[in-house]
Amino acid sequence: MTGREQELHICTFAGHSFVFSATVEDHLKDEIETYLADIDEASFYVGGRGEFDGIAAAAVRAAKARHRD
């Protein structure tokens, strides 16, 4: 590979069926932004079951919209 080699960054989410805290989504968004601040590109894997997975997926979609480059 010529030039700068790209590192592979993967972030996964695992959570519960029910979320009992109203601040989880805000915390996830903050953590995703902190994670993305130090890297060029990342892959995110989110499950498809349970309330936490839906919140995590929404936070990843929001980050993707903010970081279209």
N, C-alpha and C positions, 0 to 999 in steps of 0.2 A: 504494500500500500504506500503510495507516495503522499507527501505532505503530512498534515496532522492526522493522526489516527483517532478515530472517534471511539470513545468508551461506551459500553453498553450499561445503561442505568435502568433498573426495573424497580417499580414500587408496587406492592400488593396491599390489598385491604382485606381484612377479615373481621367480622363483627357479629353482633347479635341480631336476633330476629326483631327485637323491640329496643328502641332507644328511649331512655327516660330523662335525657338531658337536652334542654333547648339550645345549648351552646356547642354541641358536637359539630354541627355544620361549620360554624365560624372557626372552630379549632382546626378542623380538617383543611379549610381554605388557607388558613395561616401556615399550617405545616407544609402544604403543597407549595405555596409560594416560597417558603424558606428553602425547601428541597430544590426547586427549580432555579433559585438564585445562583447556585454554584455549578450548574451543569448546562450543557447545550441542548440536550434532548433526552427524553425519558419515555419509557413504556409503562403504562399503568394497567394493572389487572384488578378488576372488581368483580365480586361474585354477583349472582343474579337473584339472590334470595334474601329476604329480610329487610327491615327498615334501614339498618346501617348501610347495607350495600347500595340502596337507593340514594342515600345521603352522600356516600362516597362518590358514586357515579356522577351526581349533580355537581359536586365540588370539582371533579376532574374536568367535566365539560365546561364549567365556568373558567377554569384555569386555561383550558385549550382556547377558549374564545379570547382571553386576555393575551395569550402568547401565540398568536397566529404565525409569527415569523419563525 
